[in-house]
Amino acid sequence: MIEIPHLSLPLRLTHDGFATVEQDSAQHVAECVEAAARTELGWRIEAPEFGVPSFVMAAGGVDVEELREALVTSEPRAEIVAELIEELDELRAESIRILIEEEY
C-alpha cells in the first residue's frame, strides 16, 4: 500500500483513477529525472532552473556533462552518471544511465 502517493509521470489512467507512486521511492525519483530530462531549461516559470538546456542544432551535439549537471540540479536525489558512446561513421549517440540511491 502506498503511504504517501504522488501522481506517476507521465500521467496515466488506471481502472480506478490515476496511477501513483510512493513518495521518495526509486521509481518516483526516476520519474522526476525523466520529467526534468524532457523539460527545456527555463520553461517552468515557477522553477526556471528545472530542466535541461536545449541542444537542438547545437554544434557538436549534446554536451553530456552539461546535461548531467542540469539533471543533478533538477533532481538532487538521483546520482547521474552520463556516458558518451561513439558509433561508426562518426555518428554520435548519447546514453544516459541514472543511478538512484535507495535511501536518502
Buried (B, 14 or more C-beta within 10 A) or exposed (E): EEEEBBBBBEEEEEEEEEBBBBEBBBBBBBBBBBBBBEBEBEEBEEEEEBBBBEBEEEEEEBBBEBBBBBBBBBBEBBEBEBEBEEEEEEEEEBEBEBEBEEEE
